[in-house]
Amino acid sequence: MTIRRFSTAVFAAALLTPGLAACNNSGSGEAGASASPTVSGSAASGSASPGTSEAKQALLNSTNEIRNGNFRFTMTGVGSTAEGQVHQPSQSAQMKVSIGDASSDLMMNLDLIHAKPDSWVKLDLGGKSASSIPGAQKLSLGKYQHLDQTRIKGNKSLGFDFEKVDPAGSAVLTQGITEVRQTGEGSYAGTLDVSKAAEAGSVDPTVITALGAQAQSVPFTAKLDPQGRLSELVVQIPAAGQSAAQDLKITYSDYGNAAAAQKPSADQVVEAPQELYNLFN
């Protein structure tokens, strides 16, 4: 089982969490929390069509509204889901992540709330490996743990940068497009160079390295809403090294209509212990 870090810069399970990697008992590289449901209709290979430049520009433009920071989003993978909202007008954001299920070695649910200048995280653990997590007994599970901003600034797991509100780095991903064609009204398919998109955060750097030359031509599909805004992006990452083939599916909705994140009630809040920071650093 592979457990990935959920980065709030990405708002997704994207990077390996060192504290949880110790609970990887199989070492098999099976698709666990690292992959998303397979999406049919993968991009076909071939030379770029005459409309490639126009199609690419449409996709580049489709991410502009994300920068305004008022939307809902989801990210999905095999054994993992993330959903939430960003609400720049109130300087707030929320992300809920679920990894694994009752049958997994490790199950984890995370609810992370930012309401500037404060942040809280609620963590729940399950599965037979849960007790193996360092400091698990001191993690105040089920409570919203108030985070020290001086300790999470720049932390891609617990912090959130309201200057960079795109949870999946879709703008960076679309800039890596190498070939694209329109396949229908608001629908596109092509390839992108994920080796140039490591800063997006939604693709694990270790996977990018394992892909080698394949990283320069990874299939994707995308959908735009009637206003030309990105509504869905599916990056179809091939098998590489010990990682099984995986799809990363990202969706955006409710542009301009997301709700502000709600602060937890005082009776549900405790201060985060050192063990929590250790787990996400």
KELUM-614715 format. One line per field, with one value per residue: residue number from 1; residue in one letter; y, x, z of N, C-alpha, C, O in turn. Coordinates in steps of 0.001 Angstrom, whole numbers, padded with zeros to 6 digits. Each point is the difference from the previous one (the first is absolute). Example, Ala and Ser with C-alpha at 12.3 -4.5 7.8 and 13.67 -1.06 7.14 Angstrom:
k 1_2
r A_S
n_yy -005690_001069
n_xx 013190_-001386
n_zz 007800_-001385
ca_yy 001190_001190
ca_xx -000890_000820
ca_zz 000000_000060
c_yy 001200_001090
c_xx 000900_-000770
c_zz 000000_000730
o_yy -000019_001108
o_xx 001036_000509
o_zz 000665_000169
END
This chain:
k 1_2_3_4_5_6_7_8_9_10_11_12_13_14_15_16_17_18_19_20_21_22_23_24_25_26_27_28_29_30_31_32_33_34_35_36_37_38_39_40_41_42_43_44_45_46_47_48_49_50_51_52_53_54_55_56_57_58_59_60_61_62_63_64_65_66_67_68_69_70_71_72_73_74_75_76_77_78_79_80_81_82_83_84_85_86_87_88_89_90_91_92_93_94_95_96_97_98_99_100_101_102_103_104_105_106_107_108_109_110_111_112_113_114_115_116_117_118_119_120_121_122_123_124_125_126_127_128_129_130_131_132_133_134_135_136_137_138_139_140_141_142_143_144_145_146_147_148_149_150_151_152_153_154_155_156_157_158_159_160_161_162_163_164_165_166_167_168_169_170_171_172_173_174_175_176_177_178_179_180_181_182_183_184_185_186_187_188_189_190_191_192_193_194_195_196_197_198_199_200_201_202_203_204_205_206_207_208_209_210_211_212_213_214_215_216_217_218_219_220_221_222_223_224_225_226_227_228_229_230_231_232_233_234_235_236_237_238_239_240_241_242_243_244_245_246_247_248_249_250_251_252_253_254_255_256_257_258_259_260_261_262_263_264_265_266_267_268_269_270_271_272_273_274_275_276_277_278_279_280_281
r M_T_I_R_R_F_S_T_A_V_F_A_A_A_L_L_T_P_G_L_A_A_C_N_N_S_G_S_G_E_A_G_A_S_A_S_P_T_V_S_G_S_A_A_S_G_S_A_S_P_G_T_S_E_A_K_Q_A_L_L_N_S_T_N_E_I_R_N_G_N_F_R_F_T_M_T_G_V_G_S_T_A_E_G_Q_V_H_Q_P_S_Q_S_A_Q_M_K_V_S_I_G_D_A_S_S_D_L_M_M_N_L_D_L_I_H_A_K_P_D_S_W_V_K_L_D_L_G_G_K_S_A_S_S_I_P_G_A_Q_K_L_S_L_G_K_Y_Q_H_L_D_Q_T_R_I_K_G_N_K_S_L_G_F_D_F_E_K_V_D_P_A_G_S_A_V_L_T_Q_G_I_T_E_V_R_Q_T_G_E_G_S_Y_A_G_T_L_D_V_S_K_A_A_E_A_G_S_V_D_P_T_V_I_T_A_L_G_A_Q_A_Q_S_V_P_F_T_A_K_L_D_P_Q_G_R_L_S_E_L_V_V_Q_I_P_A_A_G_Q_S_A_A_Q_D_L_K_I_T_Y_S_D_Y_G_N_A_A_A_A_Q_K_P_S_A_D_Q_V_V_E_A_P_Q_E_L_Y_N_L_F_N
n_yy -001195_000850_000513_000832_000989_000583_000128_001129_-000680_-001909_000308_-000556_-001763_001270_000729_-000829_-001367_001743_001818_000947_001513_001308_001481_001000_-000768_001264_002256_-000056_001581_-001196_-000725_001751_000559_-001860_-001241_000554_000578_-002211_001185_-000353_-001593_-001951_001311_000853_-002008_001115_-000083_001488_000228_-000120_-001707_-001078_000959_-000552_-001884_000061_000930_-001402_-001437_000713_000150_-002032_000375_000854_-001213_-001527_000911_-000459_-002003_-000692_-001420_-001142_-001270_-000767_-001404_-000656_-001354_-001103_-000259_001009_000977_001155_000837_001195_001209_001047_000744_000129_-000389_-002234_000089_-000707_-001423_-001075_-001087_-000906_-000701_-000922_-000776_-000845_-002164_-000226_000232_002205_-000180_001087_000364_001015_000732_000917_000873_000521_000758_000912_000708_000523_-000623_-000383_-001260_-001031_-001171_-000662_-000766_-000895_-001079_-000835_-001620_-001814_001139_-000243_-002101_-000596_000692_000591_-001088_-002062_-001032_000588_-001758_-000876_-002194_000532_000246_001664_-000901_000884_001069_-001190_001928_000445_-000999_001571_001564_000328_000148_-001252_-000328_001300_000073_002179_-000726_001521_-000587_-001670_001344_000406_-000528_000700_002083_000351_001594_-000663_-000719_001531_000776_-001510_001491_-002213_-000805_001191_-001302_001319_-000389_002068_-000343_001516_-000837_-000766_000227_-001162_001562_-001333_002103_-002201_-000670_000366_-002130_-000235_001689_-001215_-001340_000789_001050_-002056_001453_-000746_000979_002019_000051_-000510_001900_001172_-001495_-001864_000264_-000943_-002020_001733_-002162_001026_000178_000809_000849_000514_001552_-000136_-000264_-002173_-000401_000483_-001570_-000026_-000930_-000672_-000168_-000116_000012_000462_-002027_-000059_-000970_001255_001562_-000420_-001442_001966_-000304_001607_-000598_001288_000415_000820_001018_000019_-000371_000533_-002226_000379_-002036_001594_000242_-002064_002018_-000933_-001603_001855_-000225_001266_001777_-000807_000171_001171_-002170_-000164_-001120_001603_001341_-000973_000041_002014_-001143
n_xx 000847_-001229_001682_-002032_001876_-000801_000280_000737_002123_000096_000487_002035_-001175_001303_-000189_001921_-001574_001408_-001156_-000603_001564_000067_-001530_001805_-002085_-001484_-000268_-002213_-000233_-000686_-001232_001229_001434_000979_-001673_000084_-001977_-000073_001602_-002203_000549_001069_001379_-001240_000870_001928_-000118_001673_-001691_-001184_-001326_001735_000770_-001140_000609_001858_-000163_-000844_001498_001198_-001010_000289_002151_-000576_-001591_001203_000813_-001796_000742_-000707_000760_-001186_000448_000797_000223_000452_-000558_001432_-002188_-000343_-000294_-000523_-000303_-000893_000770_-000441_000840_000523_-001929_-000215_000785_-001401_000468_-000786_000937_-001077_001099_-000282_000698_-000177_000479_-002226_-000274_-000384_001788_-000215_-000885_-000361_-000451_-000285_000277_000173_000481_-000824_000882_000489_001880_-002182_000966_-001314_000592_-001317_000682_-000251_000084_000971_-001305_000168_-000340_-002217_-000518_-000295_-002125_001770_000370_000150_001558_001656_-000821_-000216_000499_-000140_002193_-001374_001304_-000237_-000469_001822_-001129_000320_-001841_-001596_000909_-001458_-001377_001510_001103_001602_001842_-000086_000410_-000225_002135_-000193_-001390_001675_-002145_-000815_-000406_-002154_000029_000379_-001729_-001477_000809_-000921_-001671_-000380_-001661_-000690_-001518_-000701_-000679_000237_-002209_001520_-000021_001027_001300_000912_001446_000674_000771_-000327_001050_-001615_-000599_002219_000653_-000246_001789_-000781_001932_-000776_000776_-000941_-002002_-000141_000494_-001630_-001150_001172_001024_-000136_001766_001456_-000425_-000338_-000550_-001037_-001075_-001097_-000403_-001092_000400_-002144_000530_-000324_-001796_002017_-000459_001169_000822_000236_000838_000407_-000132_001557_-000509_000150_001660_000339_000644_-001624_-000628_000612_-001924_000829_-001284_000067_-000717_-001020_-000109_-002070_000312_001691_000264_002168_-000137_-001045_002226_-000843_-000236_002017_-001542_-000744_-002235_000048_-000028_001457_001081_000537_-000550_001327_-001151_-001235_000738_-000022_-002023_-000300_001253
n_zz 000000_-001650_001392_-000530_-000715_002029_-002194_001792_000166_001094_002136_000606_-000801_001297_002085_-000797_000821_000173_000627_-001948_-000584_001832_-000737_-000880_000234_-001142_000287_000272_001601_001760_-001732_000723_001671_-000780_000731_-002189_000895_-000323_-001005_-000073_-001494_000302_001205_-001678_-000492_000282_-002225_000313_001443_-001909_000606_-000959_-001877_-001865_-001084_-001276_-002034_-001548_-000886_-001747_-002021_-000915_-000546_-001990_-001035_-001108_-001882_-001256_-000734_-002010_001578_-001558_001793_-001966_001738_-002088_001725_-001323_000397_-001972_001996_-001844_002052_-001681_001746_-001948_001957_-002174_-001102_-000013_-002113_-001637_001676_-001811_001737_-001763_001825_-002021_001979_-002075_000458_000045_-002215_000194_-001351_-001958_002013_-001956_002066_-002019_002046_-002175_002064_-001896_001929_-002119_001081_-000287_001623_-001530_001810_-001710_001981_-002044_001973_-001841_000816_-001325_-001907_000149_000607_-002143_-000088_-001260_001936_-000885_001246_-001397_-001118_002044_000204_-002176_000399_000608_-001597_002055_-001949_000560_000286_002175_000846_-000120_001334_-001661_001774_-001095_001914_000890_-001242_000540_-002071_001637_000431_001505_-001134_-001453_000277_-001964_000659_000522_001580_002122_001238_000714_001933_001403_-000152_-000155_001270_-001765_000996_-001651_002105_000822_-000065_-000672_-002089_001852_-001818_001674_-000721_001681_-000055_000328_-001887_-001506_000392_-000309_-001353_-001873_-000289_-001927_-000515_000475_001530_001907_000359_000989_002199_001473_000284_001492_-001351_001288_001362_-001426_000917_001378_-000192_-001708_001967_-001789_002048_-001895_001575_000642_002169_-000527_001313_000842_-001536_-001931_001876_-002132_002076_-002207_002237_-001549_-000829_002252_-001180_001824_-001464_001476_-001617_-000893_001105_-001278_001737_-001842_002079_-001842_002006_-000893_-002188_001372_-000177_-000400_000935_001177_-000044_000255_000963_000339_000324_001007_-000149_-001856_001397_-001530_001972_-001810_-000084_001789_001578_000977_001653_002035_000980_000967_001452
ca_yy 001195_001245_001136_001215_001236_000872_001340_001013_000778_-000777_-000511_-001356_-000948_000148_-000369_-000993_000490_-000811_-000645_-001088_-000967_-001092_-000960_-000716_-001346_-000864_000334_-000585_001034_-000160_001232_000153_001376_000757_-000003_000344_-000878_000091_000751_-000528_000982_000640_000750_-000810_000567_000500_001352_001052_000434_001437_000774_-000207_001249_000571_-000852_000216_001311_-000123_-000647_000949_001014_-000618_000009_001373_000250_-000643_000970_000880_-000624_-000155_-001205_-001295_-000902_-001371_-000776_-001391_-001037_-001298_-000036_001321_001098_001298_000976_001182_001270_001150_001196_001126_001180_-000097_-000537_-001294_-001180_-001249_-001210_-001271_-001076_-001364_-000966_-001352_-000286_-000890_-001208_000371_-000033_001307_000888_001319_001090_001273_001185_001134_001262_001243_001232_000886_-000490_-001281_-001269_-001159_-001268_-001136_-001220_-001275_-001115_-001327_-001059_-000692_000679_001329_000108_000030_001364_000620_000966_-000060_000137_001398_000818_000616_-000390_000366_001403_000959_000406_001341_-000037_001163_000497_000099_-001336_-000585_000872_-000690_-001446_-000336_-000916_000630_001421_000378_001289_000669_000620_-001078_-000688_-001151_-001176_-001070_000533_-000274_000972_-000506_-001211_000331_000607_-001084_-000712_-000165_-000239_-000025_000206_000049_-001239_000259_001301_000150_-001198_-000011_-001125_000222_-000438_001085_-000325_000180_000290_001452_000403_-000494_001018_-000035_-000738_-001050_-001212_-000347_000123_-001299_-000631_000696_-000524_-001389_-000018_000262_000677_-000048_001181_001077_-000185_-000681_000314_000671_000505_001176_000513_001373_000308_000884_001282_-000210_-000217_-001405_-000726_-001316_-000342_-001359_-000307_-001462_-000290_-001420_-000724_000310_-000507_-000783_000649_-000460_001057_000732_001213_001076_000724_001260_000728_001316_000366_001124_001195_001222_-000284_-000861_000529_000174_-001123_000272_-000314_-000972_000578_000008_-001231_-001057_000407_-000156_000397_-001129_-000427_-000139_-001223_000288_000657_-001010_-000883_000664_000660
ca_xx -000847_000743_-000713_000572_-000232_-001014_000533_-001022_000353_-000599_-001257_-000165_001017_000955_001366_000099_000108_001018_-000488_-000906_000690_000442_-001099_-000093_000444_000065_001142_-000245_-000284_-001330_-000785_-000793_-000466_000748_-000603_-001411_-000747_000368_-000927_000058_000238_001289_000444_000668_001252_-000030_000497_-000934_-000947_000116_-000632_000688_000315_-001250_-000481_000854_-000300_-001278_000263_000746_-000951_-001020_000434_000076_-000981_000467_000832_-000857_-000131_-001380_-000443_000089_000853_000187_001084_-000287_000960_-000397_000189_000130_-000808_000165_-000981_-000031_-000265_000864_-000845_000910_-000618_000039_001319_-000211_000035_-000180_000293_-000259_000686_-000185_000930_-000278_-001327_000021_000763_001388_000937_-000097_-001052_000172_-000886_000594_-000820_000885_-000722_000759_-000782_001096_001377_000069_-000144_-000279_-000065_-000568_000578_-000533_000780_-000572_000787_000892_001295_-000176_000744_001432_000396_000702_-000728_-001436_-000786_-000016_-000431_-001320_-000818_-001413_-000118_000660_001235_000382_001368_000861_000323_001450_000545_-000513_000288_000828_-000220_-000939_-001014_-000930_-000171_-000710_000453_-001114_000504_000031_-001206_-000355_000301_000651_000989_-000447_000596_001339_-000165_-000394_001146_000852_-000632_000856_-000894_-001388_-000996_-001369_-000684_-001434_-000311_000585_000773_001324_000871_001345_001090_000720_001308_-000121_001316_000053_-001124_000201_-000422_-001453_-000208_-001003_000653_001084_001309_000655_-000613_000547_001346_-000099_-000516_001059_-000410_-001467_-000562_-000112_-001178_-001007_-001343_-000966_-001245_-000473_-001316_-000269_-001425_-000449_000698_001398_000807_000349_-000892_000566_001293_000407_001356_000048_001410_000288_000761_001428_000640_-000909_-001315_-000939_-000628_-000939_-000621_-000281_-001171_-000212_-001170_-000289_-001409_-000494_000828_-000634_-001109_000406_-000310_001137_000224_-000508_000917_-000553_-000443_001059_000020_000590_001365_001135_001241_000685_001212_001212_-000092_-000702_000957_000989_-000616_-000181_001233
ca_zz 000000_-000064_000585_-000521_000755_-000563_000040_-000184_-001176_-001082_000506_-000457_000419_-001087_000311_001071_001361_000648_001211_-000333_-000849_000858_000099_-001270_000300_-001167_-000826_-001315_-000994_-000551_-000030_001210_000020_-000994_-001334_-000042_-000887_-001399_-000834_-001351_-001058_000181_-001165_-001004_-000438_-001367_-000150_000419_-001027_-000263_001057_001263_000687_000501_001083_001169_000562_000706_001283_000817_000466_000864_001403_000502_001053_001232_000732_000802_001309_000461_-000698_000668_-000753_000468_-000585_000319_-000320_000526_001444_000600_-000531_000644_-000460_000844_-000635_000251_000006_000174_000606_001461_000352_000639_-000865_000727_-000747_000657_-000702_000519_-000583_000474_000543_001159_-000297_-000262_001122_000635_-000486_000574_-000406_000374_-000263_000227_-000167_000118_000054_000346_000082_000718_-000713_000849_-000706_000732_-000546_000485_-000515_000168_-000624_000925_000105_000588_001259_-000306_-000332_001125_000801_-000290_001231_000443_-001130_000224_-001137_000084_000402_-000873_000646_-000427_-000492_000195_-001333_-000176_-000226_-001246_-001132_-000976_000091_-001064_000491_000937_-000280_-001224_-000506_-000668_-001215_-000997_000458_-000832_000822_-000737_-000918_-001370_-000922_-000311_-000804_-001376_-000675_-000466_-001125_-001186_-001141_000441_-001045_000499_-000358_000067_000586_001326_000363_-000595_000318_-000504_000864_000669_000556_001444_000575_000152_000847_001363_000962_000152_001228_-000093_-000473_000900_-000645_-000141_-001170_-001166_-000208_-000455_-001371_-000959_-001232_-000116_000658_-000969_-000858_000808_-000514_000875_-000575_000733_-000348_000396_000140_-001092_000073_-000356_001196_000200_000904_000286_-000591_000354_-000444_-000052_000208_-000244_001013_-000003_001200_000849_-000003_-001020_-000796_000841_-000529_000942_-000480_000703_-000482_000571_-000166_000797_-000141_000459_000917_001116_001330_000902_000914_001345_001093_000948_001270_001014_000779_-000821_-000328_000919_-000655_-000642_000694_-000798_-000819_-001253_-000895_-000415_-000975_-001294_-000430
c_yy 001236_001115_001263_001186_000808_001414_001005_000961_-000667_-000445_-001418_-000891_-000036_-000482_-001010_000684_-000850_-000747_-001187_-001067_-001186_-001076_-000771_-001396_-000849_000234_-000466_001035_-000169_001325_000043_001383_000813_000068_000352_-000870_000226_000727_-000489_001110_000709_000652_-000901_000684_000497_001425_001011_000413_001494_000845_-000086_001302_000648_-000809_000201_001334_-000026_-000609_000896_001053_-000569_000031_001409_000248_-000617_000998_000945_-000611_-000085_-001165_-001195_-000916_-001410_-000547_-001438_-000917_-001314_-000014_001356_001010_001277_000933_001202_001244_001013_001228_001204_001223_-000012_-000503_-001319_-001117_-001238_-001167_-001203_-001107_-001321_-000918_-001366_-000154_-001012_-001254_000275_-000184_001298_000813_001345_000976_001291_001125_001210_001292_001167_001150_001038_000900_-001376_-001200_-001108_-001263_-001047_-001269_-001210_-001118_-001314_-001026_-000561_000679_001353_000186_000069_001400_000641_001041_-000029_000242_001451_000948_000656_-000284_000392_001422_000886_000556_001328_000014_001320_000469_000099_-001358_-000624_000889_-000706_-001503_-000382_-000957_000707_001474_000240_001406_000651_000820_-001017_-000954_-001226_-001287_-001090_000502_-000219_000976_-000460_-001229_000339_000678_-001060_-000779_-000026_-000247_-000045_000232_000032_-001237_000150_001367_000059_-001180_-000028_-001256_000274_-000579_001217_-000531_000241_000273_001500_000506_-000464_001006_000056_-000750_-001150_-001294_-000242_000098_-001339_-000769_000638_-000525_-001411_-000092_000206_000765_000013_001248_001139_-000115_-000830_000391_000731_000265_001180_000400_001429_000202_000972_001370_-000131_-000210_-001495_-000647_-001380_-000167_-001378_-000258_-001510_-000467_-001495_-000631_000354_-000488_-000899_000596_-000530_001184_000669_001222_000983_000817_001207_000660_001332_000318_001221_001217_001237_-000216_-000934_000670_000174_-001233_000396_-000417_-001039_000692_-000191_-001307_-001188_000245_-000274_000499_-001235_-000354_-000099_-001184_000241_000663_-000991_-000858_000641_000798_-001020
c_xx 000876_-000849_000685_-000322_-001087_000480_-001115_000386_-000607_-001396_-000235_001035_001059_001396_000023_000142_001008_-000519_-000888_000676_000482_-001058_-000202_000563_000225_001247_-000160_-000230_-001358_-000724_-000872_-000562_000630_-000659_-001460_-000712_000366_-001079_000147_000271_001307_000436_000737_001278_-000135_000492_-001065_-000886_000150_-000563_000701_000246_-001245_-000529_000832_-000298_-001319_000205_000813_-000937_-000987_000370_000006_-000932_000417_000772_-000833_-000344_-001408_-000613_000021_000843_-000073_001257_-000231_001127_-000500_000313_000138_-000909_000337_-001048_000025_-000325_001065_-000883_000872_-000661_000030_001351_-000137_000029_-000189_000300_-000319_000618_-000302_000957_-000279_-001442_000148_000834_001490_000870_-000071_-001087_000193_-000995_000566_-000954_000836_-000734_000956_-000988_000969_-000358_000150_-000142_-000224_000030_-000608_000464_-000655_000769_-000718_000862_001029_001352_-000086_000837_001505_000485_000653_-000853_-001502_-000851_-000125_-000568_-001369_-000928_-001459_-000242_000655_001212_000470_001479_000720_000475_001505_000614_-000496_000250_000959_-000145_-001079_-001093_-001060_-000258_-000827_000413_-001135_000461_000048_-001145_-000400_000380_000770_001067_-000371_000572_001389_-000097_-000337_001134_000947_-000586_000939_-000817_-001418_-000915_-001377_-000727_-001511_-000210_000539_000833_001313_000756_001366_001037_000640_001301_-000053_001348_000184_-001058_000140_-000494_-001514_-000372_-000969_000551_001224_001348_000718_-000564_000536_001389_-000043_-000481_001099_-000523_-001513_-000655_-000228_-001235_-001057_-001395_-000863_-001275_-000448_-001384_-000132_-001498_-000413_000674_001492_000920_000251_-000958_000546_001330_000385_001373_000196_001457_000269_000773_001476_000620_-000932_-001398_-000858_-000528_-001082_-000539_-000192_-001135_-000261_-001253_-000127_-001468_-000317_000926_-000789_-001095_000371_-000339_001286_000125_-000450_001004_-000628_-000406_001086_000077_000583_001477_000977_001236_000707_001270_001197_-000087_-000712_000944_001042_-000554_-000045_001224_000951
c_zz 000000_000580_-000468_000895_-000675_000176_-000184_-001098_-001215_000353_-000470_000588_-001066_000313_001135_001349_000737_001218_-000291_-000847_000812_000129_-001296_000204_-001225_-000823_-001429_-001081_-000634_000004_001226_-000004_-001111_-001353_000076_-001008_-001454_-000784_-001419_-000992_000167_-001298_-000960_-000436_-001432_-000050_000376_-001161_-000215_001128_001331_000745_000586_001185_001256_000650_000767_001374_000926_000585_001015_001469_000601_001186_001328_000849_000853_001349_000537_-000767_000947_-000883_000571_-000664_000415_-000458_000571_001495_000644_-000681_000762_-000572_000919_-000787_000376_-000112_000331_000632_001534_000492_000761_-001037_000866_-000927_000863_-000844_000687_-000740_000608_000460_001124_-000237_-000220_001236_000789_-000668_000679_-000591_000566_-000364_000390_-000340_000201_-000003_000540_001178_000671_-000926_001017_-000855_000922_-000690_000641_-000684_000254_-000715_000961_000171_000698_001257_-000225_-000362_001225_000726_-000172_001242_000469_-001060_000159_-001162_000219_000449_-001057_000742_-000573_-000320_000227_-001373_-000243_-000315_-001299_-001216_-000943_000026_-001013_000460_000828_-000284_-001250_-000384_-000785_-001201_-001140_000324_-000809_000736_-000711_-000959_-001453_-001018_-000423_-000890_-001449_-000762_-000548_-001166_-001205_-001267_000533_-001194_000663_-000493_000006_000598_001425_000454_-000774_000426_-000590_000925_000646_000590_001502_000656_000199_000971_001440_001032_000169_001264_-000098_-000575_000868_-000731_-000181_-001189_-001272_-000326_-000566_-001443_-001033_-001197_-000178_000584_-000981_-000888_000723_-000503_001029_-000775_000854_-000492_000523_000141_-001105_-000011_-000315_001188_000184_000992_000344_-000731_000506_-000605_000150_000053_-000192_001159_-000134_001297_000765_000043_-001131_-000799_000845_-000725_001147_-000580_000895_-000567_000721_-000275_000868_-000047_000421_001019_001151_001326_000808_000895_001399_001066_000925_001299_001065_000776_-000771_-000295_001136_-000744_-000557_000770_-000950_-000949_-001332_-001007_-000505_-001124_-001382_-000434_-000601
o_yy 000091_000205_000119_000005_000054_000506_-000128_000713_000653_-000326_-000301_000455_-000618_-000550_-000013_000921_-001183_-001167_-000930_-001138_-001097_-001128_-000787_-000193_-000942_-000947_-000162_-000321_000503_000874_-000799_000309_001211_000630_-000116_-000630_001139_-000272_-000030_001184_001228_-000354_-000764_001226_-000326_000612_-000290_000057_000671_001152_000475_000075_000521_000560_000053_000099_000649_000429_000021_000351_000730_-000165_000159_000671_000478_-000031_000599_000695_000294_000199_000055_000235_-000203_000443_-000268_000265_-000006_000117_000076_-000059_-000040_-000023_-000082_-000064_-000086_000145_000416_000690_001056_-000245_-000195_000226_000012_000043_-000058_-000110_-000090_000001_-000149_000942_-000299_-000617_-000934_000012_000007_000151_000057_000045_000079_000039_000237_000159_000040_000124_000164_000663_-000367_000105_000038_000052_-000109_-000142_-000063_000060_-000132_000358_000625_-000266_000657_001064_000311_000231_-000022_000929_000964_000586_000304_001216_000686_000912_-000095_000462_-000433_000643_000113_-000492_001079_-000721_-000172_-000078_-000995_-000383_-000437_-000687_000439_-000228_-000330_000556_-000930_000908_-000458_000607_000377_-001016_-000690_-000267_-000777_-000797_-000254_-000362_000127_-000153_-000590_-000098_000283_-001023_001025_000282_-000585_000707_-000614_-000313_-000921_000715_-000690_-000085_000349_-000606_000662_-000968_001109_-001194_001137_000426_000426_001206_-000077_-000387_000599_000327_-000851_-001021_000873_-000654_-000186_-000768_-000694_-000235_-000328_-000939_-000477_001008_000875_000376_000908_000901_-001147_001189_-000192_000022_000090_-000238_000323_-000650_000460_000674_000968_000104_-000823_000483_-000548_000369_-000237_-000024_-000545_-000190_-000825_000703_000169_000259_-000958_-000504_-000013_001148_-000659_000625_-000381_000613_-000126_000067_000149_-000351_000474_000660_000239_000968_-000555_001226_-000682_-000605_001130_-001119_000022_001032_-000951_-000424_-001071_-000736_000267_000120_-001049_000891_000039_000052_-000661_-000366_000061_-000367_-000690_000867_000355
o_xx 000941_-001137_001224_-001016_-000065_000058_-000802_-000855_-000285_-000792_-001089_000967_-000190_000661_-000904_000802_-000255_000339_-000075_-000464_000164_000292_-000940_001215_000791_000633_000994_000017_-000227_000290_-000923_-000900_-000210_000545_-000629_000648_000181_-001189_001108_-000149_000034_-000471_000878_000103_-000959_000254_-001197_000447_000625_000401_-000532_-000267_000034_-000495_-000538_-000043_-000132_-000622_-000244_000096_-000530_-000869_000277_000375_-000405_-000076_000518_-000488_-000235_-000606_000557_000126_-000401_000393_-000308_000701_-000882_001157_000221_-000222_000380_-000276_000427_-000489_000627_-000751_000099_000648_000114_000175_000595_-000208_000294_-000320_000375_-000272_000013_000051_-000028_-000793_001115_000467_000781_-000494_000073_-000013_000250_-000187_000358_-000515_000252_-000519_000765_-000814_000152_-001037_001103_-000503_000521_-000270_000373_-000139_-000144_000268_-000746_000965_000334_000707_001020_000579_000748_001204_-000573_-000516_-000681_-001080_-000836_000164_-000452_-000606_-000516_-001141_000910_-000131_000297_000818_-000568_000723_000454_001111_000557_-000331_001074_000594_-001145_-000966_-001183_-000987_-000290_-000029_-000348_-000821_000111_000201_-000955_001190_000702_000623_000869_000216_000379_000778_000564_000070_000814_000556_000549_000461_-000245_000355_-000210_000028_-000719_000963_-000501_000350_000042_-000311_000115_-000261_-000062_000150_000134_000052_000839_-000141_-000990_-000507_-000494_-000993_-000020_-000687_000859_000178_000732_000713_000282_000326_000749_000353_-000118_-000691_-000547_-001099_-000782_-000296_-000260_-000298_000146_-000005_000337_-000361_000460_-000789_000857_000021_000751_001219_-000855_-000165_-000331_000140_000043_000154_-000113_000639_-000633_000547_000517_-000531_-000538_-000868_000427_000083_-000715_000691_-000474_000150_-000135_-000162_000425_-000534_000843_000220_-001108_-000572_-000884_-000071_000998_-001003_000217_000514_-001212_000564_000779_001089_000210_000610_-000289_-000013_000023_000774_-000156_000506_000299_000029_000426_000734_000123_-000107_001099
o_zz 000789_-000425_000059_000695_-001228_001121_-000925_-000525_-001003_-000884_-000487_000611_-001048_-000882_000836_000152_000222_000196_000803_-000065_-000536_000397_-000106_-000029_000036_-000468_-000709_-001188_-001100_000817_000156_-000780_-000079_-000906_001052_-000836_-000430_000165_-000537_000303_-000075_-001081_000400_000057_-000700_001037_000003_-001145_000821_000169_001004_001199_001115_000979_001106_001226_001037_000972_001206_001176_000836_000857_001189_000961_001060_001229_000942_000891_001172_-001053_001096_-001202_001146_-001080_001161_-000977_000859_000404_001209_-001209_001170_-001200_001151_-001128_001056_-000965_001154_000786_000622_001194_001060_-001192_001195_-001188_001171_-001196_001227_-001230_001222_-000030_000429_000957_-000181_001127_001228_-001222_001204_-001216_001175_-001117_001182_-001105_000963_-000916_001210_-000032_000406_-001118_001115_-001201_001168_-001215_001221_-001200_000970_-000674_001006_000972_000209_000218_000927_-000103_001089_-000621_000349_-000091_000851_000108_-000917_-000563_001113_-000006_-000707_001042_-001189_000778_-000173_-000688_-001131_-000524_-000465_-001123_000411_-000831_000112_-000728_-000087_000482_-000754_000830_-001088_-000688_-001166_000666_000359_000165_000647_-000701_-000833_-001156_-001165_-000942_-000921_-001225_-000879_-000400_-000404_-001106_001055_-000943_001046_-001190_-000388_000273_000888_001177_-001180_001025_-001032_000713_-000531_000258_000451_001153_000794_000204_000728_001053_000956_000648_000888_000009_000125_-001027_-000972_-000645_-000977_-001163_-000920_-000714_-001129_000150_-000673_-000411_000280_-000786_-000364_-000111_001207_-001231_001181_-001153_001095_-000686_-000755_-001029_000121_-000134_-000326_001121_001052_-001166_001208_-001222_001098_-001034_000660_000850_-001104_001080_-000553_000714_-001154_000439_000753_-000805_001070_-001056_001217_-001219_001146_-001052_000761_001016_-000478_000501_000653_000087_-000235_000377_000437_-000027_000214_000366_-000055_000386_000569_-000776_001166_-001225_000644_000350_-001221_-001121_-000995_-001175_-001153_-000919_-001012_-000868_-000424
END
